[in-house]
Amino acid sequence: MALRTSPFPNGFVAGIHAVGWAFILPCFWFLDRLIAVCKSTTLEKTQRQEQECYLQPLKVFFGSIIFLIAFLLAAPFAFLGFLLWAPLQAFRRPFAYHRESPSSPERETHRGFELVGKASFGFATANLCLLPDSLARFNNLGHTQHRATAIGQCIVHGVCRPHIRIFVDSPSSCATLSPSDSILPAVNSSSDGAPETQAQPPVGHHSDSAEVCVSISQSNNHVVCLPCDNTEESVTEPTSPILNSNQNSNQQGRTGHCSAPQTLLSQGLRPQDNIPWEVSSLFPANVDIVCLEEVFDKRAAQKLIQALRPVFGHILYDVGVYACQPPCSCSSFKFFNSGLFLASRFPILEAQYHCFNNGRGEDALAAKGLLSAKVLIGRNQKQRNVVGYLNCTHLHAPEGEGEIRCEQLSMVTKWIGDFQAANKQPDEDVVFDVLCGDFNFDNCSPDDTLEQNHCLFEEYRDPCRAGPGKEKPWVIGTLLEQPTLYEDDINTPENLQRTLEREELRKQYISPPVPAEGRPLVYPETDEPWIGRRIDYILYRESSLSKHCQTEIEEVTFVTQLAGLTDHIPVGLRLNVIMDTDRSAE
């Protein structure tokens, strides 16, 4: 579908739509405030108790009366606006597109991969619960506009860090331990939003091992090679103060094996782990594409755009349909869009949205569906376009309705295939195919058995999944218990990070699995860790890539930076794509 700044075909239709919405907005806002003044978050209740404020009943009483009267007075104007607004939805494209002019062409392309035959791509997904303030309070989250601004700033602060990769160099055949973003050089933001870095190697010297530091300034990547030997002695503890809160005091050495650096051990990166993973208090550095869910509020979406646009120059927002689609049909009326929001460093070549037609109950009020996009990475040596596919979705929410989610997973599989078949060009190379979002089911609940066994997982790989109904032991649940969002153990990124790293604390704050109806829940099984509900996914597929491309996981990240701002834990994934340059030249 054509990408245009406005979702409407011309300025006249857009103008009439703006007039209709201007009539609706005051009534909508008064209703929102009417509900919000009666519904407090646990944080607000605690603050009133600490301040010994006894005026809340008066505020609720008089506030309710004022907003109710204002709502009733604005209702006739809202009805007139609705008569203008609703028919125009038939002419509206299902998303709006924001494009920021880059300060240089290099900022929105991936440079150098055509020469070295290897590229690294970072993805992140998060459910933000940016509903109208009154509805967000039912999830124990308020102040939607302030949260939107803060979330955008957090994402930018995290992704603008330099990406540091840690390797081990040793006379023995010691392989790469892992990548890490935990060792951070000082960052100064330049005028166009790109960080300027000066890195000092934050490692101690070891007399019996080689040490090399290489800084690649072109892409803000820093490769740090750490010393390693075959003795039981641990790597000398770094004295640099620039280690972040992932650091702990435990050092482990193993005879005949490389001694892992302290920061890697604190992330759970042990030799027996086949996938590097991390619990990070910051978003992963150099993320290329961010997919967000539940960005329902239009004003909140604009605040996110303002915060993200210096880094992500291509943004799809206000994704979805409104009213009855198609017009005059018997389909459920859509009061909210899909809530999907995609921000990309790379130019978006094509995009398409599909709405689920099987929503039920409160979920049917929102136009949940699938957003698919094709992005341009750059050109290879033969001047062939190098592209990637990104798909974002948000599935049906209520528990006990797995049949609906299975139908939606089947729709997602079909729609992705149709989109790629329609937009694939013979003279281009595909280097990644990613599906992410809030799936609203986990891989440990007996109630979610149908979804866990869906055939989509035969096409797309889940790096956190050991099999249907079984997670890998290092996985962390991503759905927080809403009543506890402001407890001291999880109300800051650092506190939440420490809590997630301790299994006995995770049990208190991560939502537990959902038992099957009529059966007692036995969880976890003997000698298995307590993980909880992981409903936020980033999956990737290799079968749809160009034949000369191979994918390997560089890192999986569970992000705590949005502590207190949402009830989900964001997830990050970094993929390495290795390209056979000889075959690609054929």
Buried (B, 14 or more C-beta within 10 A) or exposed (E): EEBEEBBBEEEEBBEBBEEBBEBBBBBBBBBBBBBBBBBBBBBBEEEBEEEEEEEBEEEBEEBBEBBBEBBEEBEEBBEEBBEBBBBBBBBBBBBBBBBBEBBEEEBBBBEEBBEEBBBBBBBBBBBBBBBBBBBBBEBBBBBBBEBBBBBBEBBBBBBBBBBBBBBBBBEEEBEBBBBBBBBBBEBEEEEEBBBEBEBEBBBBEBEEBEBEBEBEEEBBBBBBBBBBBBEEEBBBEBEEEEBBBBBEEEBEBEEEBBBBBBBBBBBBBBEEBEBBBBBBBBBBBBBBBBBBBBBBBBBBBBBBBEBBBBBBBBBBBBBBBBBBBEEEEEBBEBEBBBBBBBBBBBBBBBBBBBBBEBBEEEBBEBBBBBBBBBBBBBBBEEEBBBBBBBBBBBBBBEEEBBEBBBBBBEBBBEBBEEBBEEBEEEEBBBBBBBBBBBBBBBBBBBBBEBBBEBEBBEBBBBBBBEEEBBBBEBBBBBBBBBEBBBBEBBBBBBBBBBBBBEBEBBEEBBBBBBBBEEEEEEBBEEEEBBBBBBBBBBBBBBEBBBEBBEBEBBBBBBBBBBBBBBBBBBBBBBBBBBBBBEEBEE
